């Protein structure tokens, strides 16, 4: 790490950081924006102020151990300095790996579509590519009040989801 960078990884605080995260999502995809995940869906998050955030959802299998972590979402502030953001993201992801190990995860799993992030995770963070042709499916269960699945759905499919009716 460059001694001028001074990156500090800290726990994501929903009440303090959600507006920032929503802003970062809104500027993705050449300014067209993405919908941020619902505030209640973001747990076990780490953030580097001004640069990036990532979240780990723990899945318990077997006898209650955290056997794997689902790494999603990973988002960066595209308005930050690109070189510093590059270093910050690597530091954040290394910290997320340590976090998962401390939670007794046997492996991390993620589903992403951003080519640069796929390459980064594969080459810099040793994540293995397990699938290249995947379709995401969602089954809404129970009450859909106050739930939006829009952040998980491509625009071409959103009309089939409860919140669009």
Rosetta blueprint (number, residue, H / E / L):
1 X L
2 X L
3 X L
4 X L
5 X L
6 X L
7 X L
8 X L
9 X E
10 X E
11 X E
12 X L
13 X L
14 X H
15 X H
16 X H
17 X H
18 X H
19 X H
20 X H
21 X H
22 X H
23 X H
24 X H
25 X H
26 X H
27 X L
28 X L
29 X L
30 X L
31 X L
32 X L
33 X L
34 X L
35 X L
36 X L
37 X L
38 X L
39 X H
40 X H
41 X H
42 X L
43 X L
44 X L
45 X E
46 X E
47 X E
48 X E
49 X L
50 X L
51 X L
52 X E
53 X E
54 X E
55 X E
56 X E
57 X E
58 X E
59 X E
60 X E
61 X E
62 X L
63 X L
64 X L
65 X E
66 X E
67 X E
68 X E
69 X E
70 X E
71 X E
72 X E
73 X E
74 X E
75 X E
76 X E
77 X L
78 X L
79 X L
80 X L
81 X L
82 X H
83 X H
84 X H
85 X H
86 X H
87 X H
88 X H
89 X H
90 X H
91 X H
92 X H
93 X H
94 X H
95 X H
96 X H
97 X H
98 X H
99 X H
100 X H
101 X H
102 X H
103 X L
104 X L
105 X L
106 X L
107 X E
108 X E
109 X E
110 X L
111 X L
112 X L
113 X L
114 X L
115 X H
116 X H
117 X H
118 X H
119 X H
120 X H
121 X H
122 X H
123 X H
124 X L
125 X L
126 X L
127 X L
128 X L
129 X L
130 X L
131 X L
132 X L
133 X L
134 X L
135 X L
136 X L
137 X L
138 X L
139 X L
140 X L
141 X L
142 X L
143 X L
144 X L
145 X L
146 X L
147 X L
148 X L
149 X L
150 X H
151 X H
152 X H
153 X L
154 X L
155 X H
156 X H
157 X H
158 X H
159 X H
160 X H
161 X L
162 X H
163 X H
164 X H
165 X L
